[in-house]
Amino acid sequence: MAHTIVGIDSSTTATKALLVDALDGRVLDRRVVRHPEGTAVDPRHWLKACDDAVGDWLSDANAVAVAGQQHGMVALDEDGDPVHDALLWNDTRSADAAHDLVDEMGGPQACADAVGSVLVASFTATKLRWLRDHRPEAAARTAQVLLPHDYVSWHLTGRRTQAFTDRGDASGTGYFDARSGAWRDDLAERALGRPVALPRIVTDGAAAYEHESGLVVTGGTGDNMGAALGLGLRPGDVAVSIGTSGVASAVSASPVADGTGAVTGFADATGRYLPMVTTMNAAGILDLQARLLGVDHAELGRLALASSPGAGGLVVSPYYGGERTPNRPRATGVWSGLTPATTREDLARAVVEAMLCSLADAVDLLRERVGGIDGRILLIGGATANPAVRALAPAVLGGPVHVPEPAEYVALGAARQAAWACSGQAEPPDWDARGTEVLEADPTPAVRETYALLRDRTAAWD
């Protein structure tokens, strides 16, 4: 196949691979292979999933790129074998380590000034500190630390080159200076308690490795950076992604160092920056409620729409597995306002409103602390198929919401990076933009007000 490229999304839940026409971005084929569940996973599962998903595509493709879940700790020994299961971004066991590391760096603002973000349990550095303190034998055998996308990309080269990463994903480790684009080896050593090898940084849009067959493997990037590239996110826009995590992100020409920790100052995959607000709980809020009610997502949406704004007074704080924004790693879910009159419809609507309120908080934080965020809100992710999410999103977010046509935007962004590496151009290829549907509804500010009251009241409980 001439002019074909492969884009891979190695996510928390699955490997999603796209075969794409490099000239216009048309998706020619798509494959999905599931990953094991859990917040700690043997990373070798991702390699097999990648091989199974890609199959024979690489024999004819021009280039391949991997975008992967951010932050995950892949600690390897001298032979490149894992010394411990990879701790994923949503594993909160390193919450105390995050607190200690921030203190050691001189406090939140000093931490943000050094690495662009205030460390929370999601960041790789905190997981290295946890490994040092709780698995010292594994820490002593750790010779190299990679991120999930680095590990899969290195595998695709047959390990014929030094492991590599990009500045976008590197900026989520807690030991990378997003401003200078350089590793802070001293911070990685401080976290693990010993020197450790880190992957080389590949310039945006450049080839990391070229096989003798001519196949180019690019630097890849993090999943959120891949989604921004796949969407063609413009300065001023906000992308709200509802997946395993909830993410509000925007493209910025300038770095961000928010000492409150609300906005992470990541780099993007184009040489710019990608300030971001992330929640740990998003689509999983709906998954749990559908399971508890014994319905599928379509029926959950129908039930929610049969209730009224405010769900009959029922309000949910949906921090079921702890939360990242706000930083409440030990939080649990709280329901308030249950009465004898509460209906199944109210139970469904309350969780949809809670999830959207949490994302609306994220959008507000981004607008408050990053300049020039005044454009469209783009809503992506699997949960956008839920009819209640589509109907209530503009009401809770307080304005029009643009929903691009369904696509694997992380994998599509990886494919765009692969095409960019082959083009030799200064900017990514300008593929035709996908159509968007604009959703509108009357705002429901009272829903957010009652949500905020419960959110703030329960903060002292964690």
GIQUI-V95893 format. One record per residue. N is the residue number from 1. RES is the residue in three letters. PHI is phi in degrees with one decimal (999 if undefined). Layout:
[[N | RES | PHI] [N | RES | PHI]]
This chain:
[[1 | MET | 999] [2 | ALA | -82.4] [3 | HIS | 59.4] [4 | THR | -108.9] [5 | ILE | -134.4] [6 | VAL | -122.0] [7 | GLY | -114.7] [8 | ILE | -122.5] [9 | ASP | -110.7] [10 | SER | -94.7] [11 | SER | -94.2] [12 | THR | -59.9] [13 | THR | -102.4] [14 | ALA | -164.4] [15 | THR | -96.7] [16 | LYS | -117.4] [17 | ALA | -117.6] [18 | LEU | -121.7] [19 | LEU | -99.4] [20 | VAL | -129.2] [21 | ASP | -76.1] [22 | ALA | -66.5] [23 | LEU | -76.5] [24 | ASP | -131.0] [25 | GLY | 80.9] [26 | ARG | -67.8] [27 | VAL | -82.7] [28 | LEU | -94.5] [29 | ASP | -160.6] [30 | ARG | -145.1] [31 | ARG | -138.3] [32 | VAL | -134.4] [33 | VAL | -130.0] [34 | ARG | -73.2] [35 | HIS | -102.8] [36 | PRO | -62.2] [37 | GLU | -79.2] [38 | GLY | 118.5] [39 | THR | -100.9] [40 | ALA | -134.6] [41 | VAL | -137.6] [42 | ASP | -64.7] [43 | PRO | -66.7] [44 | ARG | -65.9] [45 | HIS | -60.4] [46 | TRP | -67.7] [47 | LEU | -66.8] [48 | LYS | -65.2] [49 | ALA | -61.3] [50 | CYS | -62.9] [51 | ASP | -60.3] [52 | ASP | -66.1] [53 | ALA | -74.6] [54 | VAL | -75.8] [55 | GLY | 55.7] [56 | ASP | -94.5] [57 | TRP | -59.7] [58 | LEU | -67.3] [59 | SER | -66.8] [60 | ASP | -116.3] [61 | ALA | -79.8] [62 | ASN | -84.0] [63 | ALA | -158.0] [64 | VAL | -142.4] [65 | ALA | -140.1] [66 | VAL | -118.0] [67 | ALA | -110.5] [68 | GLY | -134.6] [69 | GLN | -53.8] [70 | GLN | -74.7] [71 | HIS | 77.8] [72 | GLY | -56.2] [73 | MET | -93.0] [74 | VAL | -110.8] [75 | ALA | -96.7] [76 | LEU | -120.3] [77 | ASP | -87.9] [78 | GLU | -60.7] [79 | ASP | -91.4] [80 | GLY | 82.7] [81 | ASP | -99.9] [82 | PRO | -62.6] [83 | VAL | -95.0] [84 | HIS | -163.2] [85 | ASP | -55.1] [86 | ALA | -69.7] [87 | LEU | -84.1] [88 | LEU | -85.8] [89 | TRP | -55.6] [90 | ASN | -96.7] [91 | ASP | -92.9] [92 | THR | -97.3] [93 | ARG | -63.3] [94 | SER | -95.4] [95 | ALA | -60.8] [96 | ASP | -66.4] [97 | ALA | -62.7] [98 | ALA | -60.7] [99 | HIS | -60.6] [100 | ASP | -64.3] [101 | LEU | -64.8] [102 | VAL | -62.4] [103 | ASP | -60.7] [104 | GLU | -65.3] [105 | MET | -86.7] [106 | GLY | 103.8] [107 | GLY | 108.0] [108 | PRO | -57.8] [109 | GLN | -67.9] [110 | ALA | -62.9] [111 | CYS | -64.0] [112 | ALA | -63.6] [113 | ASP | -65.0] [114 | ALA | -78.1] [115 | VAL | -127.5] [116 | GLY | 89.8] [117 | SER | -146.0] [118 | VAL | -90.5] [119 | LEU | -65.7] [120 | VAL | -127.5] [121 | ALA | -60.9] [122 | SER | -67.8] [123 | PHE | -71.0] [124 | THR | -58.8] [125 | ALA | -57.1] [126 | THR | -68.6] [127 | LYS | -74.0] [128 | LEU | -65.1] [129 | ARG | -64.6] [130 | TRP | -60.5] [131 | LEU | -61.4] [132 | ARG | -58.6] [133 | ASP | -83.9] [134 | HIS | -114.5] [135 | ARG | -135.2] [136 | PRO | -60.1] [137 | GLU | -65.8] [138 | ALA | -66.3] [139 | ALA | -61.4] [140 | ALA | -67.2] [141 | ARG | -92.2] [142 | THR | -76.8] [143 | ALA | -106.1] [144 | GLN | -148.7] [145 | VAL | -123.2] [146 | LEU | -122.3] [147 | LEU | -93.4] [148 | PRO | -52.7] [149 | HIS | -69.3] [150 | ASP | -62.5] [151 | TYR | -63.8] [152 | VAL | -70.2] [153 | SER | -61.6] [154 | TRP | -60.9] [155 | HIS | -60.1] [156 | LEU | -67.6] [157 | THR | -86.5] [158 | GLY | 70.8] [159 | ARG | 57.5] [160 | ARG | -87.4] [161 | THR | -141.9] [162 | GLN | -62.8] [163 | ALA | -57.7] [164 | PHE | -143.2] [165 | THR | -149.5] [166 | ASP | -126.9] [167 | ARG | -66.9] [168 | GLY | -62.9] [169 | ASP | -68.7] [170 | ALA | -59.0] [171 | SER | -70.0] [172 | GLY | -102.0] [173 | THR | -86.7] [174 | GLY | 93.4] [175 | TYR | -139.9] [176 | PHE | -139.1] [177 | ASP | -89.5] [178 | ALA | -64.5] [179 | ARG | -67.8] [180 | SER | -87.3] [181 | GLY | 74.4] [182 | ALA | -127.9] [183 | TRP | -65.9] [184 | ARG | -104.4] [185 | ASP | -57.9] [186 | ASP | -64.4] [187 | LEU | -75.6] [188 | ALA | -64.9] [189 | GLU | -65.6] [190 | ARG | -62.0] [191 | ALA | -65.6] [192 | LEU | -86.2] [193 | GLY | 89.8] [194 | ARG | -161.4] [195 | PRO | -62.0] [196 | VAL | -146.1] [197 | ALA | -76.6] [198 | LEU | -121.2] [199 | PRO | -69.0] [200 | ARG | -73.2] [201 | ILE | -91.5] [202 | VAL | -96.6] [203 | THR | -61.0] [204 | ASP | -53.3] [205 | GLY | 76.4] [206 | ALA | -100.5] [207 | ALA | -74.8] [208 | ALA | -93.9] [209 | TYR | -159.7] [210 | GLU | -125.5] [211 | HIS | -72.5] [212 | GLU | -60.1] [213 | SER | -74.9] [214 | GLY | 102.2] [215 | LEU | -68.6] [216 | VAL | -96.5] [217 | VAL | -108.9] [218 | THR | -90.0] [219 | GLY | -66.7] [220 | GLY | 69.9] [221 | THR | -170.5] [222 | GLY | -79.7] [223 | ASP | -63.5] [224 | ASN | -69.2] [225 | MET | -68.1] [226 | GLY | -63.7] [227 | ALA | -63.6] [228 | ALA | -61.2] [229 | LEU | -69.6] [230 | GLY | -66.2] [231 | LEU | -76.2] [232 | GLY | 66.8] [233 | LEU | -59.3] [234 | ARG | -100.7] [235 | PRO | -53.7] [236 | GLY | 98.9] [237 | ASP | -76.6] [238 | VAL | -121.8] [239 | ALA | -97.7] [240 | VAL | -112.0] [241 | SER | -109.1] [242 | ILE | -111.3] [243 | GLY | -124.9] [244 | THR | -55.1] [245 | SER | -104.2] [246 | GLY | -107.4] [247 | VAL | -135.9] [248 | ALA | -114.9] [249 | SER | -137.3] [250 | ALA | -150.0] [251 | VAL | -87.5] [252 | SER | -135.8] [253 | ALA | -80.2] [254 | SER | -118.1] [255 | PRO | -70.2] [256 | VAL | -121.6] [257 | ALA | -137.3] [258 | ASP | -90.0] [259 | GLY | -68.0] [260 | THR | -76.2] [261 | GLY | 85.8] [262 | ALA | -68.9] [263 | VAL | -108.1] [264 | THR | -89.7] [265 | GLY | -95.0] [266 | PHE | -77.0] [267 | ALA | -89.1] [268 | ASP | -106.1] [269 | ALA | -100.3] [270 | THR | -126.5] [271 | GLY | 99.0] [272 | ARG | -102.1] [273 | TYR | -128.5] [274 | LEU | -134.1] [275 | PRO | -58.0] [276 | MET | -150.4] [277 | VAL | -121.0] [278 | THR | -125.2] [279 | THR | -112.2] [280 | MET | -78.0] [281 | ASN | -105.7] [282 | ALA | -144.9] [283 | ALA | -60.0] [284 | GLY | -61.4] [285 | ILE | -61.1] [286 | LEU | -72.3] [287 | ASP | -58.2] [288 | LEU | -63.2] [289 | GLN | -67.2] [290 | ALA | -61.4] [291 | ARG | -66.6] [292 | LEU | -65.1] [293 | LEU | -87.1] [294 | GLY | 70.3] [295 | VAL | -130.3] [296 | ASP | -88.8] [297 | HIS | -69.4] [298 | ALA | -63.8] [299 | GLU | -71.2] [300 | LEU | -59.2] [301 | GLY | -64.0] [302 | ARG | -63.4] [303 | LEU | -61.0] [304 | ALA | -60.9] [305 | LEU | -73.1] [306 | ALA | -81.5] [307 | SER | -89.9] [308 | SER | -118.2] [309 | PRO | -52.5] [310 | GLY | 92.0] [311 | ALA | 52.3] [312 | GLY | 63.7] [313 | GLY | 89.8] [314 | LEU | -85.6] [315 | VAL | -128.7] [316 | VAL | -125.1] [317 | SER | -99.7] [318 | PRO | -92.7] [319 | TYR | -87.3] [320 | TYR | -62.5] [321 | GLY | -111.3] [322 | GLY | 78.8] [323 | GLU | -144.7] [324 | ARG | -100.1] [325 | THR | -133.1] [326 | PRO | -69.2] [327 | ASN | -77.1] [328 | ARG | -135.0] [329 | PRO | -64.5] [330 | ARG | -104.7] [331 | ALA | -68.7] [332 | THR | -130.8] [333 | GLY | -72.3] [334 | VAL | -132.2] [335 | TRP | -110.0] [336 | SER | -135.4] [337 | GLY | 98.2] [338 | LEU | -66.7] [339 | THR | -136.9] [340 | PRO | -60.3] [341 | ALA | -89.2] [342 | THR | -62.8] [343 | THR | -111.5] [344 | ARG | -59.1] [345 | GLU | -62.1] [346 | ASP | -64.0] [347 | LEU | -59.8] [348 | ALA | -71.8] [349 | ARG | -66.3] [350 | ALA | -59.1] [351 | VAL | -76.2] [352 | VAL | -64.7] [353 | GLU | -62.9] [354 | ALA | -64.4] [355 | MET | -60.7] [356 | LEU | -69.2] [357 | CYS | -64.0] [358 | SER | -61.1] [359 | LEU | -72.0] [360 | ALA | -64.1] [361 | ASP | -58.4] [362 | ALA | -63.5] [363 | VAL | -63.1] [364 | ASP | -61.7] [365 | LEU | -61.8] [366 | LEU | -64.7] [367 | ARG | -65.7] [368 | GLU | -68.7] [369 | ARG | -113.5] [370 | VAL | -129.6] [371 | GLY | -73.2] [372 | GLY | 78.2] [373 | ILE | -91.6] [374 | ASP | -139.3] [375 | GLY | -98.0] [376 | ARG | -71.1] [377 | ILE | -102.2] [378 | LEU | -105.5] [379 | LEU | -110.1] [380 | ILE | -133.2] [381 | GLY | 111.8] [382 | GLY | -58.7] [383 | ALA | -68.9] [384 | THR | -69.0] [385 | ALA | -77.3] [386 | ASN | -70.4] [387 | PRO | -62.4] [388 | ALA | -71.1] [389 | VAL | -61.2] [390 | ARG | -65.2] [391 | ALA | -74.1] [392 | LEU | -92.8] [393 | ALA | -56.5] [394 | PRO | -65.7] [395 | ALA | -68.0] [396 | VAL | -76.3] [397 | LEU | -76.8] [398 | GLY | 82.5] [399 | GLY | -179.6] [400 | PRO | -59.2] [401 | VAL | -123.5] [402 | HIS | -97.7] [403 | VAL | -112.9] [404 | PRO | -63.9] [405 | GLU | -60.0] [406 | PRO | -56.8] [407 | ALA | -164.2] [408 | GLU | -85.7] [409 | TYR | -69.3] [410 | VAL | -66.9] [411 | ALA | -64.9] [412 | LEU | -66.2] [413 | GLY | -64.5] [414 | ALA | -62.0] [415 | ALA | -62.8] [416 | ARG | -64.7] [417 | GLN | -64.4] [418 | ALA | -62.8] [419 | ALA | -64.5] [420 | TRP | -61.5] [421 | ALA | -62.6] [422 | CYS | -78.7] [423 | SER | -77.9] [424 | GLY | 73.7] [425 | GLN | -86.5] [426 | ALA | -78.1] [427 | GLU | -128.1] [428 | PRO | -61.1] [429 | PRO | -61.9] [430 | ASP | -94.0] [431 | TRP | -72.5] [432 | ASP | -58.9] [433 | ALA | -67.4] [434 | ARG | -77.3] [435 | GLY | -68.7] [436 | THR | -126.5] [437 | GLU | -103.7] [438 | VAL | -97.8] [439 | LEU | -104.4] [440 | GLU | -135.7] [441 | ALA | -164.2] [442 | ASP | -67.5] [443 | PRO | -60.7] [444 | THR | -125.1] [445 | PRO | -62.2] [446 | ALA | -62.7] [447 | VAL | -63.4] [448 | ARG | -69.1] [449 | GLU | -63.8] [450 | THR | -69.6] [451 | TYR | -62.2] [452 | ALA | -63.3] [453 | LEU | -61.4] [454 | LEU | -68.1] [455 | ARG | -56.1] [456 | ASP | -75.1] [457 | ARG | -67.2] [458 | THR | -89.0] [459 | ALA | -59.1] [460 | ALA | -75.8] [461 | TRP | -82.0] [462 | ASP | -87.5]]
